[in-house]
Amino acid sequence: MKPSEIIVSDTQRLGLNPEEILSSVQDAVQNQGAVLVRKNNSVLMLIPIQENVAEWVVFTQDDDATLEASVGFFINETMKTDAYTIYGDAVNDRVLRAMDANGVQIYQSDRPDYDWMAMLGG
């Protein structure tokens, strides 16, 4: 699957408007310095918030075992950017379980715009 197909399929599964989400992804890449990283049938959108801090948005069509491997890859790629604190929304519990399976502790966010936060080291 192409990244856009993964994003469209995942947003449809969540009952969201795929065109709106694709537009917001494009805007984040063009205007907020976001990067997209693909592994298997998962896409991570990593959006810088401030130095060493980023937002994580994961779109996936992977099964649980493959998602766990994809998330492990995303964690390693995120740490290469020096973003050690990540924030996200609790849209997909499978992503949070995959993070936990990769040894990442999830905490209640200290920022009101996000549901969770995690520290990747550093």
ChimeraX commands (.cxc) that place a marker at each C-alpha (Angstrom):
marker #1 position 0.00,0.00,0.00 radius 0.5
marker #1 position 1.10,3.55,-0.71 radius 0.5
marker #1 position 1.30,5.90,2.31 radius 0.5
marker #1 position -1.75,7.81,1.07 radius 0.5
marker #1 position -3.73,4.54,0.83 radius 0.5
marker #1 position -2.74,3.62,4.40 radius 0.5
marker #1 position -3.83,7.06,5.64 radius 0.5
marker #1 position -7.15,6.91,3.74 radius 0.5
marker #1 position -7.96,3.36,4.92 radius 0.5
marker #1 position -7.14,4.14,8.53 radius 0.5
marker #1 position -9.13,7.39,8.61 radius 0.5
marker #1 position -12.12,5.66,7.00 radius 0.5
marker #1 position -11.92,2.95,9.68 radius 0.5
marker #1 position -12.07,5.70,12.31 radius 0.5
marker #1 position -15.04,7.33,10.60 radius 0.5
marker #1 position -13.08,10.45,9.66 radius 0.5
marker #1 position -13.02,12.35,6.37 radius 0.5
marker #1 position -10.01,11.07,4.38 radius 0.5
marker #1 position -9.77,14.22,2.24 radius 0.5
marker #1 position -9.59,16.43,5.34 radius 0.5
marker #1 position -6.95,14.22,6.94 radius 0.5
marker #1 position -4.82,14.05,3.77 radius 0.5
marker #1 position -5.05,17.83,3.52 radius 0.5
marker #1 position -3.98,18.26,7.16 radius 0.5
marker #1 position -1.08,15.81,6.63 radius 0.5
marker #1 position 0.05,17.79,3.58 radius 0.5
marker #1 position -0.24,21.04,5.54 radius 0.5
marker #1 position 1.79,19.63,8.44 radius 0.5
marker #1 position 4.56,18.52,6.04 radius 0.5
marker #1 position 4.62,21.82,4.14 radius 0.5
marker #1 position 4.13,24.27,7.01 radius 0.5
marker #1 position 5.08,22.57,10.30 radius 0.5
marker #1 position 8.17,20.57,9.33 radius 0.5
marker #1 position 6.44,17.22,9.72 radius 0.5
marker #1 position 8.05,14.13,8.24 radius 0.5
marker #1 position 6.39,10.90,7.16 radius 0.5
marker #1 position 8.08,7.58,7.86 radius 0.5
marker #1 position 6.71,4.37,6.43 radius 0.5
marker #1 position 7.29,0.83,7.66 radius 0.5
marker #1 position 5.27,-2.13,6.39 radius 0.5
marker #1 position 1.67,-0.87,6.11 radius 0.5
marker #1 position 2.07,1.81,8.77 radius 0.5
marker #1 position 2.93,5.50,8.43 radius 0.5
marker #1 position 4.27,7.72,11.20 radius 0.5
marker #1 position 3.75,11.45,10.90 radius 0.5
marker #1 position 6.29,13.10,13.18 radius 0.5
marker #1 position 5.53,16.77,13.82 radius 0.5
marker #1 position 8.10,18.91,15.68 radius 0.5
marker #1 position 6.62,20.79,18.65 radius 0.5
marker #1 position 9.81,22.27,20.12 radius 0.5
marker #1 position 13.41,21.16,20.58 radius 0.5
marker #1 position 13.52,17.46,21.56 radius 0.5
marker #1 position 9.69,17.26,21.51 radius 0.5
marker #1 position 7.41,15.96,18.75 radius 0.5
marker #1 position 3.87,14.84,18.05 radius 0.5
marker #1 position 3.30,11.26,16.90 radius 0.5
marker #1 position 0.45,10.34,14.58 radius 0.5
marker #1 position 0.41,6.73,13.37 radius 0.5
marker #1 position -1.79,5.49,10.54 radius 0.5
marker #1 position -1.82,1.71,10.15 radius 0.5
marker #1 position -3.22,-1.21,8.23 radius 0.5
marker #1 position -0.80,-3.69,9.85 radius 0.5
marker #1 position -1.83,-6.67,11.96 radius 0.5
marker #1 position -0.79,-6.51,15.62 radius 0.5
marker #1 position 2.54,-8.35,15.26 radius 0.5
marker #1 position 3.59,-6.30,12.23 radius 0.5
marker #1 position 2.43,-3.08,13.90 radius 0.5
marker #1 position 4.66,-3.89,16.88 radius 0.5
marker #1 position 7.66,-4.17,14.53 radius 0.5
marker #1 position 6.66,-0.99,12.68 radius 0.5
marker #1 position 6.35,0.97,15.94 radius 0.5
marker #1 position 9.77,-0.31,17.05 radius 0.5
marker #1 position 11.20,1.08,13.81 radius 0.5
marker #1 position 9.35,4.40,14.35 radius 0.5
marker #1 position 10.78,4.69,17.88 radius 0.5
marker #1 position 14.32,4.23,16.56 radius 0.5
marker #1 position 13.75,6.73,13.74 radius 0.5
marker #1 position 12.26,9.27,16.18 radius 0.5
marker #1 position 15.26,8.99,18.49 radius 0.5
marker #1 position 17.56,9.77,15.53 radius 0.5
marker #1 position 15.84,13.19,15.32 radius 0.5
marker #1 position 16.69,13.97,18.98 radius 0.5
marker #1 position 12.96,14.08,19.76 radius 0.5
marker #1 position 12.92,12.25,23.08 radius 0.5
marker #1 position 9.52,13.33,24.34 radius 0.5
marker #1 position 6.56,12.49,22.15 radius 0.5
marker #1 position 2.89,13.34,22.42 radius 0.5
marker #1 position -0.20,11.91,20.80 radius 0.5
marker #1 position -3.91,11.29,20.94 radius 0.5
marker #1 position -5.50,8.03,22.02 radius 0.5
marker #1 position -7.02,7.35,18.61 radius 0.5
marker #1 position -5.71,3.80,18.24 radius 0.5
marker #1 position -5.17,1.61,21.31 radius 0.5
marker #1 position -3.25,-0.87,19.14 radius 0.5
marker #1 position -0.51,1.74,18.62 radius 0.5
marker #1 position -0.27,2.33,22.37 radius 0.5
marker #1 position -0.06,-1.43,23.01 radius 0.5
marker #1 position 2.69,-1.71,20.36 radius 0.5
marker #1 position 4.61,1.11,22.05 radius 0.5
marker #1 position 4.27,-0.66,25.39 radius 0.5
marker #1 position 5.47,-3.93,23.80 radius 0.5
marker #1 position 8.56,-2.02,22.63 radius 0.5
marker #1 position 9.29,-0.94,26.21 radius 0.5
marker #1 position 7.91,2.60,25.96 radius 0.5
marker #1 position 6.04,3.77,29.05 radius 0.5
marker #1 position 2.92,5.82,28.24 radius 0.5
marker #1 position 1.91,8.62,30.61 radius 0.5
marker #1 position -1.02,11.00,30.91 radius 0.5
marker #1 position -0.07,14.08,28.87 radius 0.5
marker #1 position 1.09,17.22,30.64 radius 0.5
marker #1 position -0.12,19.21,27.60 radius 0.5
marker #1 position -3.86,19.82,27.26 radius 0.5
marker #1 position -3.88,19.25,23.48 radius 0.5
marker #1 position -2.75,15.60,23.78 radius 0.5
marker #1 position -4.02,12.45,25.51 radius 0.5
marker #1 position -0.66,10.79,26.20 radius 0.5
marker #1 position 3.06,11.40,26.35 radius 0.5
marker #1 position 6.12,9.15,26.38 radius 0.5
marker #1 position 9.82,9.55,26.99 radius 0.5
marker #1 position 12.11,7.72,24.58 radius 0.5
marker #1 position 15.35,8.28,26.47 radius 0.5
marker #1 position 18.01,10.85,25.87 radius 0.5
marker link #1:1,2 radius 0.2
marker link #1:2,3 radius 0.2
marker link #1:3,4 radius 0.2
marker link #1:4,5 radius 0.2
marker link #1:5,6 radius 0.2
marker link #1:6,7 radius 0.2
marker link #1:7,8 radius 0.2
marker link #1:8,9 radius 0.2
marker link #1:9,10 radius 0.2
marker link #1:10,11 radius 0.2
marker link #1:11,12 radius 0.2
marker link #1:12,13 radius 0.2
marker link #1:13,14 radius 0.2
marker link #1:14,15 radius 0.2
marker link #1:15,16 radius 0.2
marker link #1:16,17 radius 0.2
marker link #1:17,18 radius 0.2
marker link #1:18,19 radius 0.2
marker link #1:19,20 radius 0.2
marker link #1:20,21 radius 0.2
marker link #1:21,22 radius 0.2
marker link #1:22,23 radius 0.2
marker link #1:23,24 radius 0.2
marker link #1:24,25 radius 0.2
marker link #1:25,26 radius 0.2
marker link #1:26,27 radius 0.2
marker link #1:27,28 radius 0.2
marker link #1:28,29 radius 0.2
marker link #1:29,30 radius 0.2
marker link #1:30,31 radius 0.2
marker link #1:31,32 radius 0.2
marker link #1:32,33 radius 0.2
marker link #1:33,34 radius 0.2
marker link #1:34,35 radius 0.2
marker link #1:35,36 radius 0.2
marker link #1:36,37 radius 0.2
marker link #1:37,38 radius 0.2
marker link #1:38,39 radius 0.2
marker link #1:39,40 radius 0.2
marker link #1:40,41 radius 0.2
marker link #1:41,42 radius 0.2
marker link #1:42,43 radius 0.2
marker link #1:43,44 radius 0.2
marker link #1:44,45 radius 0.2
marker link #1:45,46 radius 0.2
marker link #1:46,47 radius 0.2
marker link #1:47,48 radius 0.2
marker link #1:48,49 radius 0.2
marker link #1:49,50 radius 0.2
marker link #1:50,51 radius 0.2
marker link #1:51,52 radius 0.2
marker link #1:52,53 radius 0.2
marker link #1:53,54 radius 0.2
marker link #1:54,55 radius 0.2
marker link #1:55,56 radius 0.2
marker link #1:56,57 radius 0.2
marker link #1:57,58 radius 0.2
marker link #1:58,59 radius 0.2
marker link #1:59,60 radius 0.2
marker link #1:60,61 radius 0.2
marker link #1:61,62 radius 0.2
marker link #1:62,63 radius 0.2
marker link #1:63,64 radius 0.2
marker link #1:64,65 radius 0.2
marker link #1:65,66 radius 0.2
marker link #1:66,67 radius 0.2
marker link #1:67,68 radius 0.2
marker link #1:68,69 radius 0.2
marker link #1:69,70 radius 0.2
marker link #1:70,71 radius 0.2
marker link #1:71,72 radius 0.2
marker link #1:72,73 radius 0.2
marker link #1:73,74 radius 0.2
marker link #1:74,75 radius 0.2
marker link #1:75,76 radius 0.2
marker link #1:76,77 radius 0.2
marker link #1:77,78 radius 0.2
marker link #1:78,79 radius 0.2
marker link #1:79,80 radius 0.2
marker link #1:80,81 radius 0.2
marker link #1:81,82 radius 0.2
marker link #1:82,83 radius 0.2
marker link #1:83,84 radius 0.2
marker link #1:84,85 radius 0.2
marker link #1:85,86 radius 0.2
marker link #1:86,87 radius 0.2
marker link #1:87,88 radius 0.2
marker link #1:88,89 radius 0.2
marker link #1:89,90 radius 0.2
marker link #1:90,91 radius 0.2
marker link #1:91,92 radius 0.2
marker link #1:92,93 radius 0.2
marker link #1:93,94 radius 0.2
marker link #1:94,95 radius 0.2
marker link #1:95,96 radius 0.2
marker link #1:96,97 radius 0.2
marker link #1:97,98 radius 0.2
marker link #1:98,99 radius 0.2
marker link #1:99,100 radius 0.2
marker link #1:100,101 radius 0.2
marker link #1:101,102 radius 0.2
marker link #1:102,103 radius 0.2
marker link #1:103,104 radius 0.2
marker link #1:104,105 radius 0.2
marker link #1:105,106 radius 0.2
marker link #1:106,107 radius 0.2
marker link #1:107,108 radius 0.2
marker link #1:108,109 radius 0.2
marker link #1:109,110 radius 0.2
marker link #1:110,111 radius 0.2
marker link #1:111,112 radius 0.2
marker link #1:112,113 radius 0.2
marker link #1:113,114 radius 0.2
marker link #1:114,115 radius 0.2
marker link #1:115,116 radius 0.2
marker link #1:116,117 radius 0.2
marker link #1:117,118 radius 0.2
marker link #1:118,119 radius 0.2
marker link #1:119,120 radius 0.2
marker link #1:120,121 radius 0.2
marker link #1:121,122 radius 0.2
view
